[in-house]
Amino acid sequence: MPTRIMEGSRAVAEAVALCQPQVVAAYPITPQTHIVHELAQMVADGQLKLEFVNVESEHSAASVCLGASATGVRVFTSTSSQGLILMSEVLFNIAGMRLPVVLACVNRALSAPLSIWTDHQDSMVVRDAGVLQFYCENAQEAADLMFLAYRVAEDHRVLLPAMVCLDGFVISHAWEVVDMPDAEQVARYLPSFRPRYTLDPAQPVSMGMYAEPDKYMETRHMVQRAMERAIPIIQDAAHDFERAFGRPCLGLMEEYRTEDAETVLIAMGSITATAKMVVDQRREAGERVGLLKLVTYRPFPGELLCQALKPARRVVVLDRAISLGLEGPLGTEVRAMFQGRPRAPRISTFIVGLGGRDVTEQVMGEALERSQRGHHQGEFLDLRPDLELEE
């Protein structure tokens, strides 16, 4: 398994190429453009054989992937920010039609005001679309989760689209050491796509039909059941990954020094690397602090999360998104999972790092200190008092 220094976007592109998609549909938007650019270059150089479709918008990219997947081929696309929002109409259709389209979301803030920098507001907007969502800490995880995403999405017990989310620039444009498996290893781990149903003129079927009230609820229930079934399938896929490649791949979550922690941070994405440093520093100071890094956000592994947090007295959620009018989406769901449970921890939720603002050790330390003083719900940290806007 060769180890190389490469850009995060290149790592994702090489991982996608090893999965051998037959159709890639692409529209450029910062900061995801490098991924599809690298794939296009591989096709142009003759290193990768597939149908590369240049489209006029992200809506079209998702539509091409929908149609291609419906014919029974493996597909890929990538997007960010407003592009994902434009794509969202089709994502709901893809999920409802049970098509295992895989895409990379290079996380970027939503307008307005215009920002090209990272947070999780874009992917959180489509959390109810029926798309599996995985969040990466670094380039290695971004590559590894591409293999896992295809493996889980194409499982006949799931058959749902999957989104691998990586923080824009922080991961997509950073150069890191990455272990990239060879094609034979990937082929053993990821079998060829075997569609359950296909669009075939020789055997006509209809997909995405009109559903009257006596049928629509059942379709939503089937997608929900598929999401629920995906949790143990993700766990199995992560275990098989370690056997196939000789190193671990995180499936649902990572528990970092949580076994006896009184206070546990919960976070997703690249800021979890900083959170681990904060945990280590607090441990050296004698504080019993841990981190739960959530990798799989959809389906939400609530029961397993509650079990992992059982020893904790305080939970501190760091959200890189805001559900305006309430709090961060991750904070809401962590709080909901503990509702009605005996001896639930005190949960404080904070909004951090929107629009690419750095989430430093000091910011995380402030969150920990505030949580010790009382309950906080959706409080913004690290605001600049000199830039307050008039309402």
Buried (B, 14 or more C-beta within 10 A) or exposed (E): EEEEEBBBBBBBBBBBBBBBBBBBBBBBBBBBBBBBBBBBEBBEEEEBEBBBBBBEEBBBBBBBBBBBBBEBBBBBBBBBBBBBBBBBEBBBBBBBBBBBBBBBBBBBBBEEEEBBBBBBBBBBBBBEBBBBBBBBBBBBBBBBBBBBBBBBBBBEEBBBBBBBBBBBBBBBBBEBEBBBBEEEBBBEBBEEBEBEBEBEEEEEEEBEEEEEEEEEEEBEEEBEEBBEBBBEBBBEBBEBBEEBBEEEBBBBBBBBBBEEBBBBBBBBBBBBEBBBEBBBBBBEEEBBBBBBBBBBBBBBBBEBBBEBBEBBBBBBBBBBBBBEEEBBBBBBBBBEBBEEEEEBBBBBBBBBBBBBBEBBEEBBEBBBEBBBEEEBBBBEBBEEEEEEEEE
